[in-house]
Amino acid sequence: MTGAGARADCDVAIVGAGMVGATLACGLAEGGLRVALVEATPPPGDWPAGSVDTRVSALTAASRQIFLRLGAWSDMVELGVSPFGHMRVWDAGGRGSIHFDCADIGTAQLGHIVENRVMQRALLARARGLGGLALHCPAGLETLEPRAAAIRVGLSDGGVFDARLVVGADGAASRVRQLAGIGVRGWGYDQHALVATVATERPHEETAWQRFLPTGPLAFLPLRDGRCSIVWSTDPARARELVGLSDAEFMERLAESFEYRLGRVTGVSGRATFPLRLQHAAGYTAPRVALIGDAAHVIHPLAGQGVNLGLLDAAALAERVLDAAAAGMDIGAPRVLRGYERWRKGDNLGMMLAMDGFKRLFGSAASPLRLARNLGLDFADAAAPLKHAIIRRAMGLRGDLPRLARQGYI
Ligand SMILES: Cc1cc2nc3c(=O)[nH]c(=O)nc-3n(C[C@H](O)[C@H](O)[C@H](O)COP(=O)(O)OP(=O)(O)OC[C@H]3O[C@@H](n4cnc5c(N)ncnc54)[C@H](O)[C@@H]3O)c2cc1C
């Protein structure tokens, strides 16, 4: 039962079957709703055994819990995930540093590095297995037409159907957001993130490493095969130059910029760049429309929080919608959607502003700021309660978590 009025063709149409949209599809299909999932690009086919995609994400404990609860985590483990137990962060402009250790808070790991394609494949397989799901792929969203008790969805392949609710999980350039007339605020960072997979002379010690350079942060994320996935944020001209270097020149520049912490860089593959920006939707809802993931918010990748926030959106929206359905309410009613927006918008904004602040603090060459951030890193490193609070926040273990993300919740 999903509310009064004429029966729509489906309960929820989700546009975008990326990591966030596919997670919502699992959550809603598991709750017995009829879901239409619309995706423009066919998901990745088979890949060679032992290969690693350059697009990976650092997942928090909260995100892993969502995948566990949805029954998709075991497939991800089978396809390959990389746990990390330590995080080391330091500033190129001084001696300040901080070391996070999972043992400090009594957990087996701080998080996992997982290829984006692994998440997407496991989630889509799970969603299909749950039943109640119609996958429209490849098909792009073309039109949205609000009606009294439903919203009409028009697709690029000519498909047309009615849904009680349409969810935009279609990324930063969301068509759902545009068609719903929801504006965005934000700014470009005048930075690009260069990603690649690299081999290093010394072992990564299951540690996520990050050095703050004046031009932007450089992260080495540990992979299960001993290599690292790097995210090197820098100005666009330098990013272009780095992509154009020979492998040997690039490996030398990378190792030097990383202070040879893992020795020399001995191999590199798959260099690609992504422009970075901060972007926040003015609202997360419109009549019978809700936005989740990058469609709602885009954040600097320096603390690896983007998809983690999106997964919490998906879990929170699933909870609100399923509770409304169980209570016999219209799942697309403004009350239901506003409840979701109130829950997630403040949390997301807080994290976005914190990351923006870090980016500016560590990007400044001004002496007083350099001194302050180095003292701050050392102080936080020495103050156990503060450090534990930072770890728990970064692991997604604090705040008003949706049921799916709560540890131990069955
Ligand atoms: C370099 C880099 C490193 C990052 N590292 C991390 C990290 O370590 N941890 C982390 O949490 N986050 C990280 N992020 C952020 C993370 O990648 C994003 O937050 C995440 O991809 C958002 O997922 P999404 O499903 O909301 O959107 P997307 O991944 O953009 O997926 C949107 C989907 O919608 C589909 N689509 C788009 N338009 C249409 C349409 N009109 N019709 C139908 N389908 C459509 C697309 O094909 C796509 O499949 C990083 C980002 C960058 C750039």
The ligand as a Gaussian input file, in Angstrom:
#p B3LYP/6-31G(d) Opt

LIG

0 1
 C       38.682000      11.945000      -7.796000
 C       37.542000      11.639000      -6.896000
 C       37.735000      10.813000      -5.803000
 C       36.666000      10.520000      -4.941000
 N       36.888000       9.726000      -3.855000
 C       35.869000       9.475000      -3.000000
 C       36.069000       8.663000      -1.833000
 O       37.162000       8.156000      -1.575000
 N       35.013000       8.453000      -0.992000
 C       33.792000       9.021000      -1.235000
 O       32.879000       8.843000      -0.417000
 N       33.573000       9.773000      -2.331000
 C       34.554000      10.016000      -3.219000
 N       34.339000      10.764000      -4.331000
 C       32.981000      11.262000      -4.614000
 C       32.137000      10.170000      -5.296000
 O       32.789000       9.691000      -6.450000
 C       30.764000      10.732000      -5.663000
 O       30.194000      11.331000      -4.526000
 C       29.860000       9.596000      -6.165000
 O       30.303000       9.105000      -7.406000
 C       28.410000      10.052000      -6.305000
 O       27.626000       8.945000      -6.633000
 P       26.187000       9.129000      -7.280000
 O       25.648000       7.745000      -7.454000
 O       25.398000      10.132000      -6.502000
 O       26.453000       9.823000      -8.702000
 P       27.256000       9.280000      -9.956000
 O       28.358000       8.381000      -9.545000
 O       27.598000      10.490000     -10.760000
 O       26.171000       8.395000     -10.738000
 C       25.113000       8.986000     -11.448000
 C       24.504000       7.953000     -12.395000
 O       23.390000       8.537000     -13.075000
 C       23.452000       8.242000     -14.460000
 N       22.752000       9.326000     -15.184000
 C       23.148000      10.622000     -15.295000
 N       22.230000      11.332000     -15.995000
 C       21.235000      10.471000     -16.326000
 C       20.011000      10.606000     -17.037000
 N       19.609000      11.787000     -17.546000
 N       19.221000       9.515000     -17.190000
 C       19.596000       8.317000     -16.681000
 N       20.751000       8.130000     -15.991000
 C       21.558000       9.193000     -15.807000
 C       24.952000       8.155000     -14.760000
 O       25.208000       7.382000     -15.912000
 C       25.482000       7.499000     -13.478000
 O       25.468000       6.091000     -13.546000
 C       35.386000      11.073000      -5.189000
 C       35.178000      11.920000      -6.304000
 C       36.257000      12.191000      -7.151000
 C       36.022000      13.111000      -8.335000

